[in-house]
């Protein structure tokens, strides 16, 4: 599972970095940035843990896992709903990169 965890971390990390980086450039409030970064990191870890526990990962399970975790975060009061929607969209778009990493692990 070490290689799978590394691929998961890479794919999710790139999506999270892209979202957080773009967002942090435009928001001026450091407290708000810190809170957003904290819950986004927690969400990324939850998705990674959930996916690493699965036997087979395909695009459907990948997106379902992201949806399930994001639904829990949508109910939290300190999570900005528009930022959550942006992060979810970026994570789902990261499937191509994530799938490429999985394919290289299977070889």
LOTOR-700931 format. One line per field, with one value per atom (N, C-alpha, C, CB): residue number from 1; residue in one letter; atom name; z, x, y. Coordinates in steps of 0.02 Angstrom, whole numbers. Each point is the difference from the previous one (the first is absolute). Glycine has a CB too. Layout:
N
paba = c(NUM  ...)
sevex = c(A  ...)
lose = c(CA  ...)
w = c(Z  ...)
u = c(X  ...)
v = c(Y  ...)
# end
This chain:
107
paba = c(1  1  1  1  2  2  2  2  3  3  3  3  4  4  4  4  5  5  5  5  6  6  6  6  7  7  7  7  8  8  8  8  9  9  9  9  10  10  10  10  11  11  11  11  12  12  12  12  13  13  13  13  14  14  14  14  15  15  15  15  16  16  16  16  17  17  17  17  18  18  18  18  19  19  19  19  20  20  20  20  21  21  21  21  22  22  22  22  23  23  23  23  24  24  24  24  25  25  25  25  26  26  26  26  27  27  27  27  28  28  28  28  29  29  29  29  30  30  30  30  31  31  31  31  32  32  32  32  33  33  33  33  34  34  34  34  35  35  35  35  36  36  36  36  37  37  37  37  38  38  38  38  39  39  39  39  40  40  40  40  41  41  41  41  42  42  42  42  43  43  43  43  44  44  44  44  45  45  45  45  46  46  46  46  47  47  47  47  48  48  48  48  49  49  49  49  50  50  50  50  51  51  51  51  52  52  52  52  53  53  53  53  54  54  54  54  55  55  55  55  56  56  56  56  57  57  57  57  58  58  58  58  59  59  59  59  60  60  60  60  61  61  61  61  62  62  62  62  63  63  63  63  64  64  64  64  65  65  65  65  66  66  66  66  67  67  67  67  68  68  68  68  69  69  69  69  70  70  70  70  71  71  71  71  72  72  72  72  73  73  73  73  74  74  74  74  75  75  75  75  76  76  76  76  77  77  77  77  78  78  78  78  79  79  79  79  80  80  80  80  81  81  81  81  82  82  82  82  83  83  83  83  84  84  84  84  85  85  85  85  86  86  86  86  87  87  87  87  88  88  88  88  89  89  89  89  90  90  90  90  91  91  91  91  92  92  92  92  93  93  93  93  94  94  94  94  95  95  95  95  96  96  96  96  97  97  97  97  98  98  98  98  99  99  99  99  100  100  100  100  101  101  101  101  102  102  102  102  103  103  103  103  104  104  104  104  105  105  105  105  106  106  106  106  107  107  107  107)
sevex = c(X  X  X  X  X  X  X  X  X  X  X  X  X  X  X  X  X  X  X  X  X  X  X  X  X  X  X  X  X  X  X  X  X  X  X  X  X  X  X  X  X  X  X  X  X  X  X  X  X  X  X  X  X  X  X  X  X  X  X  X  X  X  X  X  X  X  X  X  X  X  X  X  X  X  X  X  X  X  X  X  X  X  X  X  X  X  X  X  X  X  X  X  X  X  X  X  X  X  X  X  X  X  X  X  X  X  X  X  X  X  X  X  X  X  X  X  X  X  X  X  X  X  X  X  X  X  X  X  X  X  X  X  X  X  X  X  X  X  X  X  X  X  X  X  X  X  X  X  X  X  X  X  X  X  X  X  X  X  X  X  X  X  X  X  X  X  X  X  X  X  X  X  X  X  X  X  X  X  X  X  X  X  X  X  X  X  X  X  X  X  X  X  X  X  X  X  X  X  X  X  X  X  X  X  X  X  X  X  X  X  X  X  X  X  X  X  X  X  X  X  X  X  X  X  X  X  X  X  X  X  X  X  X  X  X  X  X  X  X  X  X  X  X  X  X  X  X  X  X  X  X  X  X  X  X  X  X  X  X  X  X  X  X  X  X  X  X  X  X  X  X  X  X  X  X  X  X  X  X  X  X  X  X  X  X  X  X  X  X  X  X  X  X  X  X  X  X  X  X  X  X  X  X  X  X  X  X  X  X  X  X  X  X  X  X  X  X  X  X  X  X  X  X  X  X  X  X  X  X  X  X  X  X  X  X  X  X  X  X  X  X  X  X  X  X  X  X  X  X  X  X  X  X  X  X  X  X  X  X  X  X  X  X  X  X  X  X  X  X  X  X  X  X  X  X  X  X  X  X  X  X  X  X  X  X  X  X  X  X  X  X  X  X  X  X  X  X  X  X  X  X  X  X  X  X  X  X  X  X  X  X  X  X  X  X  X  X  X  X  X  X  X  X  X  X  X  X  X)
lose = c(N  CA  C  CB  N  CA  C  CB  N  CA  C  CB  N  CA  C  CB  N  CA  C  CB  N  CA  C  CB  N  CA  C  CB  N  CA  C  CB  N  CA  C  CB  N  CA  C  CB  N  CA  C  CB  N  CA  C  CB  N  CA  C  CB  N  CA  C  CB  N  CA  C  CB  N  CA  C  CB  N  CA  C  CB  N  CA  C  CB  N  CA  C  CB  N  CA  C  CB  N  CA  C  CB  N  CA  C  CB  N  CA  C  CB  N  CA  C  CB  N  CA  C  CB  N  CA  C  CB  N  CA  C  CB  N  CA  C  CB  N  CA  C  CB  N  CA  C  CB  N  CA  C  CB  N  CA  C  CB  N  CA  C  CB  N  CA  C  CB  N  CA  C  CB  N  CA  C  CB  N  CA  C  CB  N  CA  C  CB  N  CA  C  CB  N  CA  C  CB  N  CA  C  CB  N  CA  C  CB  N  CA  C  CB  N  CA  C  CB  N  CA  C  CB  N  CA  C  CB  N  CA  C  CB  N  CA  C  CB  N  CA  C  CB  N  CA  C  CB  N  CA  C  CB  N  CA  C  CB  N  CA  C  CB  N  CA  C  CB  N  CA  C  CB  N  CA  C  CB  N  CA  C  CB  N  CA  C  CB  N  CA  C  CB  N  CA  C  CB  N  CA  C  CB  N  CA  C  CB  N  CA  C  CB  N  CA  C  CB  N  CA  C  CB  N  CA  C  CB  N  CA  C  CB  N  CA  C  CB  N  CA  C  CB  N  CA  C  CB  N  CA  C  CB  N  CA  C  CB  N  CA  C  CB  N  CA  C  CB  N  CA  C  CB  N  CA  C  CB  N  CA  C  CB  N  CA  C  CB  N  CA  C  CB  N  CA  C  CB  N  CA  C  CB  N  CA  C  CB  N  CA  C  CB  N  CA  C  CB  N  CA  C  CB  N  CA  C  CB  N  CA  C  CB  N  CA  C  CB  N  CA  C  CB  N  CA  C  CB  N  CA  C  CB  N  CA  C  CB  N  CA  C  CB  N  CA  C  CB  N  CA  C  CB  N  CA  C  CB  N  CA  C  CB  N  CA  C  CB  N  CA  C  CB  N  CA  C  CB  N  CA  C  CB  N  CA  C  CB  N  CA  C  CB  N  CA  C  CB  N  CA  C  CB  N  CA  C  CB  N  CA  C  CB)
w = c(0  0  0  59  -50  1  -65  83  -139  -65  -15  -41  61  -11  41  -23  85  42  -30  101  -129  -31  -61  40  -80  -59  22  -66  118  26  25  32  5  27  -54  100  -152  -55  -37  -12  -7  -37  40  -62  123  42  21  41  -30  19  -54  72  -134  -56  -6  -59  65  -5  58  -58  117  58  -5  69  -91  -7  -51  32  -87  -51  26  -89  123  27  55  -29  76  56  -22  75  -121  -24  -35  -12  -32  -35  48  -103  149  48  46  -5  30  48  -31  61  -126  -33  1  -72  75  -7  67  -111  161  65  42  -5  39  39  75  -83  108  71  19  -1  41  18  41  -3  46  41  -44  97  -145  -47  -42  -3  -19  -39  41  -65  127  45  11  56  -43  10  -63  83  -140  -64  -12  -47  59  -10  47  -38  99  49  -20  89  -105  -17  -68  68  -113  -65  9  -58  101  14  33  12  36  33  -50  106  -150  -51  -46  5  -25  -43  34  -53  117  38  5  65  -54  4  -65  85  -140  -66  -12  -44  60  -10  42  -23  85  44  -26  97  -120  -26  -63  49  -94  -63  11  -60  107  11  31  14  15  27  -51  107  -167  -52  -39  -9  -14  -39  -72  72  -101  -69  -4  -42  7  -7  -74  105  -120  -68  5  -43  -13  1  41  -112  108  36  76  -96  119  73  23  -6  -36  16  12  -68  21  6  56  -122  133  54  68  -71  78  62  13  -14  -37  7  19  -85  54  16  72  -119  142  68  51  -40  31  47  -2  -12  -48  -6  31  -104  104  32  75  -89  119  72  13  13  -56  9  -14  -30  -13  -16  61  -119  165  60  54  -26  18  51  -8  3  53  -4  -21  88  -74  -17  -70  120  -160  -68  -48  30  -70  -50  -57  31  -43  -50  -70  71  -90  -67  -8  -8  61  -3  -2  62  -25  -1  -70  121  -153  -68  -48  24  -17  -43  12  -1  64  16  -26  102  -94  -25  -76  96  -130  -74  -20  -9  43  -16  15  23  32  17  -51  121  -143  -51  -66  57  -73  -62  4  -19  79  8  -16  87  -107  -14  -54  32  -84  -55  26  -81  122  29  48  -11  51  48  -36  81  -135  -38  -33  -20  -2  -30  51  -79  140  54  16  47  -46  13  -55  61  -123  -56  4  -71  93  6  58  -47  98  55  -20  79  -125  -21  -44  7  -39  -45  37  -82)
u = c(41  -41  43  -89  153  42  0  70  -67  0  -68  87  -140  -67  -10  -44  66  -5  39  -15  72  41  -37  106  -136  -38  -60  37  -71  -58  22  -56  110  24  21  37  -5  22  -59  102  -150  -58  -41  -3  -12  -41  39  -63  127  42  4  65  -59  3  -66  81  -136  -65  -9  -48  66  -7  46  -31  92  47  -24  93  -120  -25  -57  35  -81  -58  20  -72  109  20  45  -10  56  45  -37  88  -133  -38  -43  -1  -29  -44  40  -80  135  39  30  25  -15  25  -50  70  -134  -51  -32  -22  27  -28  53  -81  62  48  0  -15  -37  -7  41  -115  168  42  -37  98  -143  -37  -45  1  -33  -43  41  -78  137  44  20  43  -25  22  -56  80  -141  -57  -14  -48  49  -14  53  -54  116  54  -7  75  -95  -6  -54  38  -98  -53  13  -81  114  16  50  -23  72  49  -33  90  -135  -35  -43  -1  -31  -42  43  -82  139  45  24  37  -21  22  -56  80  -141  -57  -11  -52  56  -9  55  -56  117  58  -8  73  -93  -10  -56  40  -93  -56  19  -79  113  19  53  -27  72  52  -29  84  -144  -32  -39  -5  -2  -38  44  -76  46  38  10  -46  -6  3  -24  -18  57  -18  -10  65  -124  -14  -29  -21  4  -23  -64  53  -97  -63  11  -57  97  14  39  -1  45  39  -47  98  -144  -46  -51  14  -36  -47  33  -58  120  36  6  63  -46  5  -67  93  -147  -67  -19  -33  47  -18  37  -21  85  39  -21  97  -110  -19  -68  68  -113  -65  7  -53  100  12  28  21  23  29  -49  110  -159  -50  -44  -1  -5  -40  37  -61  126  39  -9  84  -87  -14  61  -86  147  59  26  28  -64  20  -38  25  12  -29  -27  80  -145  -33  26  -102  118  25  71  -70  110  67  -3  44  -92  -9  -19  -33  -12  -21  59  -115  157  59  50  -17  27  47  -26  36  -100  -30  8  -82  69  7  72  -96  143  71  22  22  -47  18  -28  2  -63  -29  37  -112  134  38  70  -63  85  67  0  24  -80  -4  50  -120  128  46  71  -74  96  67  5  13  -63  -2  0  -62  23  -4  66  -121  157  66  48  -20  17  42  -17  10  -75  -22  23  -99  96  21  75  -91  130  72  14  23  -65  9  -16  -26  -22  -21  53  -119  161  51  56  -29)
v = c(-60  60  63  -63  58  58  38  -57  21  32  31  -81  48  27  63  -115  114  60  58  -73  58  52  30  -57  14  24  41  -100  77  37  68  -107  108  62  49  -61  34  43  31  -71  30  26  48  -105  87  44  61  -99  91  56  53  -76  54  48  38  -75  40  33  49  -100  80  43  61  -99  87  56  51  -77  53  45  43  -82  49  36  49  -98  72  42  58  -100  85  52  56  -85  68  51  40  -72  37  35  45  -97  73  39  62  -105  105  60  56  -72  56  51  21  -46  6  19  34  -96  149  39  -18  91  -122  -14  -62  52  -44  -57  -53  77  -56  -47  -44  81  -50  -36  -49  98  -77  -44  -61  99  -87  -53  -51  79  -54  -46  -40  80  -47  -35  -53  103  -86  -48  -59  93  -82  -54  -49  78  -54  -48  -33  67  -32  -30  -57  110  -100  -53  -60  87  -74  -55  -39  66  -30  -32  -43  95  -70  -37  -65  108  -103  -60  -51  71  -48  -46  -37  74  -37  -31  -51  104  -85  -45  -64  99  -92  -58  -45  67  -37  -39  -38  83  -49  -32  -54  106  -97  -50  -63  91  -87  -60  -40  60  -34  -34  -49  99  -154  -48  23  -91  120  22  72  -118  159  70  15  31  -6  24  70  -119  148  69  9  16  -65  4  -1  -56  9  -3  61  -125  150  59  60  -43  54  56  -10  21  -83  -13  14  -87  68  12  75  -108  146  72  30  2  -26  25  -16  -14  -47  -20  43  -117  126  39  74  -80  106  70  14  8  -57  9  10  -70  34  10  70  -123  146  66  56  -49  36  51  16  -40  -7  11  38  -105  114  35  76  -95  131  72  41  -17  -7  40  -12  -2  -38  -15  46  -120  157  44  -42  94  -88  -44  10  4  58  12  -29  104  -99  -29  -77  100  -128  -72  -24  3  33  -18  3  42  9  6  -56  122  -139  -54  -67  62  -75  -62  -5  0  54  0  -13  81  -50  -11  -71  120  -148  -69  -48  31  -20  -44  6  10  50  10  -32  106  -121  -30  -75  86  -114  -71  -21  2  38  -17  -8  62  -17  -4  -59  124  -132  -55  -68  73  -78  -63  -15  20  30  -10  -29  96  -71  -26  -72  115  -131  -69  -47  43  -20  -42  -15  49  -1  -13  -48  115  -116  -47  -71  91  -100  -66  -34  38  2  -29  -32  85)
# end
